[in-house]
Amino acid sequence: MLYKHDNRINYIHIMNNTTLDFSLLQVFQALMRERQVTRVASVLGLSQPSISRSLARLRTHFDDPLFVRTQRAMEPTPCALEVAPVVDELLNLYHAQLTRRHSFDPAVSRRTFRIAASEVGHMMLLPRIVPLLETAAPQITLEALPLGLGSLISQLESGEADIAFGAYPKLYAGIHERPLYAEQYACLVRKDHPTIGRKLTKADYERAQHIIVSAQGLGHVHEQIEKQLLELCPPERVRVVTHNFLVAALLVERSNFIATVPVGVAESLGSGHRVRIVEPAINLPSFKVKLYWHERFHRDPANEWLRHSISASLDGARTR
């Protein structure tokens, strides 16, 4: 229920209601401005399902549709138009008075940044940003936080992890994301494989003996590919299941097995002379590699610097 005083909504009621936090008010403000869920998601760096859930909570709180879909956009209801000035006032007050943004100087900071990723994610990311640390942030420490030690969302929310790197389609609640580059799949085989030449046919693939890299329980997009590979490969042709891409590459070097892995992984692990990369003979979807961080640290200058530095380091890394 809304309370009115002097023709204005009582904004103390909005502030004190624990079900309506500032992230919801930001969604409301962005919807007033953009009038489209897709554009709001892009502006706030959140997923469309997350924006839709926030809108549902706002509608429940105000007991009003707030925004009604028309042929051209999401148009505000009279209630939304009445609430909008108060929401703007609250957010302006919050940003101007309540958030004490301290400056961050990487040149003198001794901070430790914790980056959550798979072992291959760390292998692909850290070599690209370490040169930056040596010049711009000589006293900053990076900690490679492994996956599987707990919920990634809770790690980002608590600050145990500053950011996550990879492809995690199930991260929603309060999580921002920034796409970095598109990734595809390739096959790794031994350089002198006796039956597979420069091209891999579907028949070759079905006859081959496979190493499957499992990402079960990590929320990584590779779980979907893993399921597809297990459906394509006859059970008797799956010879090894491992949770480690590095182990898969080592096994390929020493056997006639095939490992189907992301192209970036194949390029990194296949840079030696014992394995080579071939294009898969099956259609596998591409995916976006992204940075993820929690709303709590969205405006933190140190977190902003880290995100910008990683994005700049990976800019143009691959444009597939």
Secondary structure, DSSP 8 states (H G I E B T S, - for coil): ---EETTEE-HHHHHH-TT--HHHHHHHHHHHHH--HHHHHHHHT--HHHHHHHHHHHHHHHTS--EEE-SSSEEE-HHHHHHHHHHHHHHHHIIIII-------TTT---EEEEEE-HHHHHHHHHHHHHHHHHH-TT-EEEEEESSSS-HHHHHHHTSSSEEEE--TT--TTEEEEEEEEE-EEEEEETT-SS--SS--HHHHHHS-EEEE--TTTT-THHHHHHHHHHHS-GGGEEEEES-HHHHHHHHHTSS-EEEEEHHHHHHHT-SSSEEEE--SS----EEEEEEEEGGGTT-HHHHHHHHHHHHHHTTS---
